[in-house]
Amino acid sequence: MTDGNYLSNERILIELANYRMPYGRFANKLLLEIPEEYYIWYRNKGFPKGKLGEFMSMMLEIKTNGLERILLPFKKSKF
């Protein structure tokens, strides 16, 4: 892996850890805080297009495999 890819991957993880659901039942919640069942339901319905759908798909994989802890160091603190 080159340094550029590492930095790109780190930026994605930072954004994923801090991305908020823009609408619906979990509006303004971090994707990390949304239950796995919601992602399963959405997968069956069809994830939205664009970044939100990509991030929801990633979050489903992370949650399904019990890997939420990998995102915690990238989560920004609320003050």
BAKOL-244391 format. One record per atom (N, C-alpha, C): atom name; x, y, z. Coordinates in Angstrom, 1 decimal, always signed. Example, Ala and Ser with C-alpha at 12.3 -4.5 7.8 and 13.67 -1.06 7.14 Angstrom:
2
+----+--------+--------+--------+
| at |     c1 |     c2 |     c3 |
+----+--------+--------+--------+
|  N |  +13.2 |   -5.7 |   +7.8 |
| CA |  +12.3 |   -4.5 |   +7.8 |
|  C |  +13.2 |   -3.3 |   +7.8 |
|  N |  +12.8 |   -2.2 |   +7.1 |
| CA |  +13.7 |   -1.1 |   +7.1 |
|  C |  +12.9 |   +0.0 |   +7.9 |
+----+--------+--------+--------+
//
This chain:
79
+----+--------+--------+--------+
| at |     c1 |     c2 |     c3 |
+----+--------+--------+--------+
|  N |   +0.9 |   -1.2 |   +0.0 |
| CA |   +0.0 |   +0.0 |   +0.0 |
|  C |   +0.9 |   +1.2 |   +0.0 |
|  N |   +0.6 |   +2.2 |   -0.8 |
| CA |   +1.4 |   +3.4 |   -0.9 |
|  C |   +0.9 |   +4.4 |   +0.2 |
|  N |   +1.7 |   +5.4 |   +0.5 |
| CA |   +1.3 |   +6.4 |   +1.5 |
|  C |   +0.0 |   +7.1 |   +1.0 |
|  N |   -0.1 |   +7.4 |   -0.3 |
| CA |   -1.3 |   +8.0 |   -0.7 |
|  C |   -2.6 |   +7.2 |   -0.5 |
|  N |   -2.5 |   +5.9 |   -0.7 |
| CA |   -3.7 |   +5.1 |   -0.4 |
|  C |   -4.0 |   +5.0 |   +1.1 |
|  N |   -2.9 |   +5.0 |   +1.9 |
| CA |   -3.1 |   +5.0 |   +3.4 |
|  C |   -3.8 |   +6.2 |   +3.8 |
|  N |   -3.4 |   +7.4 |   +3.3 |
| CA |   -4.0 |   +8.6 |   +3.7 |
|  C |   -5.4 |   +8.7 |   +3.2 |
|  N |   -5.7 |   +8.2 |   +2.0 |
| CA |   -7.0 |   +8.2 |   +1.4 |
|  C |   -7.9 |   +7.3 |   +2.3 |
|  N |   -7.4 |   +6.1 |   +2.7 |
| CA |   -8.2 |   +5.2 |   +3.5 |
|  C |   -8.5 |   +5.8 |   +4.8 |
|  N |   -7.5 |   +6.5 |   +5.4 |
| CA |   -7.7 |   +7.1 |   +6.7 |
|  C |   -8.8 |   +8.2 |   +6.6 |
|  N |   -8.8 |   +9.0 |   +5.6 |
| CA |   -9.8 |  +10.0 |   +5.4 |
|  C |  -11.2 |   +9.4 |   +5.3 |
|  N |  -11.3 |   +8.3 |   +4.6 |
| CA |  -12.6 |   +7.6 |   +4.4 |
|  C |  -13.1 |   +7.1 |   +5.8 |
|  N |  -12.2 |   +6.5 |   +6.6 |
| CA |  -12.6 |   +6.1 |   +7.9 |
|  C |  -13.0 |   +7.2 |   +8.8 |
|  N |  -12.3 |   +8.4 |   +8.7 |
| CA |  -12.7 |   +9.5 |   +9.5 |
|  C |  -14.0 |  +10.0 |   +9.1 |
|  N |  -14.3 |  +10.1 |   +7.8 |
| CA |  -15.6 |  +10.5 |   +7.3 |
|  C |  -16.7 |   +9.6 |   +7.7 |
|  N |  -16.4 |   +8.3 |   +7.6 |
| CA |  -17.4 |   +7.2 |   +7.9 |
|  C |  -17.7 |   +7.3 |   +9.4 |
|  N |  -16.7 |   +7.4 |  +10.2 |
| CA |  -17.0 |   +7.5 |  +11.7 |
|  C |  -17.8 |   +8.7 |  +12.1 |
|  N |  -17.8 |   +9.7 |  +11.3 |
| CA |  -18.4 |  +11.0 |  +11.7 |
|  C |  -19.6 |  +11.4 |  +10.8 |
|  N |  -20.0 |  +10.5 |   +9.9 |
| CA |  -21.1 |  +10.8 |   +8.9 |
|  C |  -22.4 |  +10.6 |   +9.6 |
|  N |  -23.3 |  +11.5 |   +9.4 |
| CA |  -24.6 |  +11.5 |  +10.1 |
|  C |  -25.7 |  +11.2 |   +9.0 |
|  N |  -26.7 |  +10.4 |   +9.5 |
| CA |  -27.8 |  +10.1 |   +8.6 |
|  C |  -28.6 |  +11.4 |   +8.4 |
|  N |  -28.8 |  +11.7 |   +7.1 |
| CA |  -29.4 |  +13.0 |   +6.8 |
|  C |  -30.9 |  +13.1 |   +6.9 |
|  N |  -31.6 |  +11.9 |   +7.0 |
| CA |  -33.1 |  +11.9 |   +7.1 |
|  C |  -33.6 |  +10.6 |   +7.7 |
|  N |  -34.9 |  +10.6 |   +7.9 |
| CA |  -35.5 |   +9.4 |   +8.4 |
|  C |  -35.5 |   +9.2 |   +9.9 |
|  N |  -35.8 |   +8.0 |  +10.2 |
| CA |  -35.9 |   +7.6 |  +11.6 |
|  C |  -34.7 |   +8.0 |  +12.5 |
|  N |  -33.5 |   +7.8 |  +11.9 |
| CA |  -32.3 |   +8.1 |  +12.6 |
|  C |  -31.6 |   +9.4 |  +12.1 |
|  N |  -32.4 |  +10.4 |  +11.7 |
| CA |  -31.9 |  +11.6 |  +11.2 |
|  C |  -30.9 |  +12.2 |  +12.2 |
|  N |  -29.8 |  +12.7 |  +11.8 |
| CA |  -28.7 |  +13.4 |  +12.6 |
|  C |  -28.0 |  +12.4 |  +13.5 |
|  N |  -28.2 |  +11.1 |  +13.5 |
| CA |  -27.5 |  +10.2 |  +14.2 |
|  C |  -26.2 |   +9.8 |  +13.4 |
|  N |  -25.1 |   +9.5 |  +14.1 |
| CA |  -23.9 |   +9.0 |  +13.4 |
|  C |  -24.3 |   +7.6 |  +12.9 |
|  N |  -23.8 |   +7.3 |  +11.7 |
| CA |  -24.1 |   +6.0 |  +11.1 |
|  C |  -23.6 |   +4.9 |  +12.1 |
|  N |  -22.5 |   +5.2 |  +12.8 |
| CA |  -22.0 |   +4.3 |  +13.8 |
|  C |  -23.0 |   +4.0 |  +14.9 |
|  N |  -23.9 |   +4.9 |  +15.2 |
| CA |  -24.8 |   +4.7 |  +16.3 |
|  C |  -26.1 |   +4.0 |  +15.9 |
|  N |  -26.3 |   +3.8 |  +14.6 |
| CA |  -27.5 |   +3.2 |  +14.1 |
|  C |  -27.4 |   +1.7 |  +14.2 |
|  N |  -28.5 |   +1.0 |  +14.6 |
| CA |  -28.4 |   -0.4 |  +14.8 |
|  C |  -28.2 |   -1.2 |  +13.5 |
|  N |  -27.6 |   -2.3 |  +13.6 |
| CA |  -27.3 |   -3.2 |  +12.5 |
|  C |  -28.6 |   -3.6 |  +11.7 |
|  N |  -29.7 |   -3.8 |  +12.5 |
| CA |  -30.9 |   -4.2 |  +11.9 |
|  C |  -31.4 |   -3.2 |  +10.9 |
|  N |  -31.2 |   -2.0 |  +11.1 |
| CA |  -31.6 |   -0.9 |  +10.2 |
|  C |  -30.9 |   -1.1 |   +8.8 |
|  N |  -29.6 |   -1.4 |   +8.9 |
| CA |  -28.8 |   -1.6 |   +7.7 |
|  C |  -29.3 |   -2.8 |   +6.9 |
|  N |  -29.6 |   -3.8 |   +7.7 |
| CA |  -30.1 |   -5.1 |   +7.0 |
|  C |  -31.4 |   -4.8 |   +6.3 |
|  N |  -32.3 |   -4.0 |   +7.0 |
| CA |  -33.6 |   -3.6 |   +6.4 |
|  C |  -33.3 |   -2.8 |   +5.1 |
|  N |  -32.4 |   -1.9 |   +5.2 |
| CA |  -32.1 |   -1.0 |   +4.1 |
|  C |  -31.5 |   -1.8 |   +2.9 |
|  N |  -30.6 |   -2.7 |   +3.3 |
| CA |  -30.0 |   -3.5 |   +2.2 |
|  C |  -31.1 |   -4.3 |   +1.4 |
|  N |  -32.0 |   -4.8 |   +2.1 |
| CA |  -33.1 |   -5.5 |   +1.4 |
|  C |  -34.0 |   -4.6 |   +0.6 |
|  N |  -34.1 |   -3.4 |   +1.0 |
| CA |  -34.9 |   -2.4 |   +0.3 |
|  C |  -34.1 |   -1.8 |   -0.8 |
|  N |  -32.8 |   -1.7 |   -0.6 |
| CA |  -31.9 |   -1.1 |   -1.6 |
|  C |  -31.3 |   +0.2 |   -1.0 |
|  N |  -30.0 |   +0.2 |   -0.8 |
| CA |  -29.3 |   +1.4 |   -0.3 |
|  C |  -29.5 |   +2.5 |   -1.2 |
|  N |  -29.5 |   +3.8 |   -0.6 |
| CA |  -29.6 |   +4.9 |   -1.5 |
|  C |  -28.3 |   +5.1 |   -2.4 |
|  N |  -28.4 |   +5.8 |   -3.4 |
| CA |  -27.3 |   +6.0 |   -4.3 |
|  C |  -26.3 |   +7.0 |   -3.7 |
|  N |  -25.1 |   +7.0 |   -4.2 |
| CA |  -24.1 |   +8.0 |   -3.7 |
|  C |  -23.4 |   +7.6 |   -2.5 |
|  N |  -22.8 |   +8.6 |   -1.9 |
| CA |  -21.9 |   +8.4 |   -0.7 |
|  C |  -22.7 |   +7.8 |   +0.5 |
|  N |  -23.9 |   +8.2 |   +0.7 |
| CA |  -24.7 |   +7.7 |   +1.8 |
|  C |  -24.9 |   +6.2 |   +1.7 |
|  N |  -25.3 |   +5.7 |   +0.5 |
| CA |  -25.4 |   +4.3 |   +0.2 |
|  C |  -24.1 |   +3.5 |   +0.4 |
|  N |  -23.1 |   +4.1 |   -0.1 |
| CA |  -21.8 |   +3.4 |   +0.0 |
|  C |  -21.4 |   +3.3 |   +1.5 |
|  N |  -21.6 |   +4.4 |   +2.3 |
| CA |  -21.2 |   +4.4 |   +3.7 |
|  C |  -22.2 |   +3.4 |   +4.4 |
|  N |  -23.4 |   +3.4 |   +4.1 |
| CA |  -24.3 |   +2.4 |   +4.8 |
|  C |  -23.9 |   +1.0 |   +4.5 |
|  N |  -23.5 |   +0.7 |   +3.3 |
| CA |  -23.1 |   -0.6 |   +2.9 |
|  C |  -21.8 |   -1.0 |   +3.7 |
|  N |  -20.9 |   +0.0 |   +3.8 |
| CA |  -19.7 |   -0.3 |   +4.6 |
|  C |  -20.0 |   -0.5 |   +6.0 |
|  N |  -20.9 |   +0.3 |   +6.6 |
| CA |  -21.3 |   +0.2 |   +8.0 |
|  C |  -21.9 |   -1.2 |   +8.2 |
|  N |  -22.7 |   -1.7 |   +7.3 |
| CA |  -23.3 |   -3.0 |   +7.5 |
|  C |  -22.2 |   -4.0 |   +7.6 |
|  N |  -21.3 |   -4.0 |   +6.7 |
| CA |  -20.2 |   -5.0 |   +6.8 |
|  C |  -19.4 |   -4.9 |   +8.1 |
|  N |  -19.1 |   -3.6 |   +8.5 |
| CA |  -18.4 |   -3.4 |   +9.8 |
|  C |  -19.2 |   -4.0 |  +10.9 |
|  N |  -20.5 |   -3.7 |  +11.0 |
| CA |  -21.3 |   -4.1 |  +12.1 |
|  C |  -21.5 |   -5.6 |  +12.1 |
|  N |  -21.8 |   -6.2 |  +10.9 |
| CA |  -22.0 |   -7.6 |  +10.8 |
|  C |  -20.8 |   -8.4 |  +11.3 |
|  N |  -19.6 |   -7.8 |  +11.1 |
| CA |  -18.4 |   -8.5 |  +11.5 |
|  C |  -17.9 |   -8.1 |  +12.9 |
|  N |  -18.7 |   -7.3 |  +13.6 |
| CA |  -18.4 |   -6.8 |  +15.0 |
|  C |  -17.1 |   -6.0 |  +15.0 |
|  N |  -16.9 |   -5.1 |  +14.0 |
| CA |  -15.7 |   -4.3 |  +13.9 |
|  C |  -15.9 |   -2.8 |  +14.2 |
|  N |  -17.0 |   -2.5 |  +14.9 |
| CA |  -17.3 |   -1.1 |  +15.1 |
|  C |  -16.1 |   -0.4 |  +15.8 |
|  N |  -15.4 |   -1.1 |  +16.7 |
| CA |  -14.3 |   -0.5 |  +17.4 |
|  C |  -13.2 |   +0.0 |  +16.6 |
|  N |  -13.1 |   -0.4 |  +15.3 |
| CA |  -12.0 |   +0.1 |  +14.5 |
|  C |  -12.3 |   +1.6 |  +14.1 |
|  N |  -13.5 |   +2.0 |  +14.2 |
| CA |  -13.9 |   +3.4 |  +13.8 |
|  C |  -13.8 |   +4.3 |  +15.0 |
|  N |  -13.8 |   +3.8 |  +16.2 |
| CA |  -13.8 |   +4.7 |  +17.4 |
|  C |  -12.6 |   +5.7 |  +17.5 |
|  N |  -11.4 |   +5.3 |  +17.1 |
| CA |  -10.3 |   +6.3 |  +17.2 |
|  C |  -10.5 |   +7.4 |  +16.2 |
|  N |  -11.4 |   +7.2 |  +15.2 |
| CA |  -11.6 |   +8.2 |  +14.1 |
|  C |  -12.8 |   +9.1 |  +14.4 |
|  N |  -13.5 |   +8.8 |  +15.5 |
| CA |  -14.7 |   +9.5 |  +15.8 |
|  C |  -14.3 |  +10.8 |  +16.5 |
|  N |  -14.9 |  +11.9 |  +16.1 |
| CA |  -14.6 |  +13.2 |  +16.7 |
|  C |  -15.4 |  +13.4 |  +18.0 |
|  N |  -14.9 |  +13.9 |  +19.0 |
| CA |  -15.6 |  +14.2 |  +20.2 |
|  C |  -16.5 |  +15.4 |  +20.1 |
|  N |  -17.6 |  +15.3 |  +20.8 |
| CA |  -18.5 |  +16.4 |  +20.9 |
|  C |  -18.1 |  +17.2 |  +22.1 |
|  N |  -18.1 |  +18.5 |  +22.0 |
| CA |  -17.7 |  +19.4 |  +23.2 |
|  C |  -18.9 |  +20.1 |  +23.6 |
+----+--------+--------+--------+
//
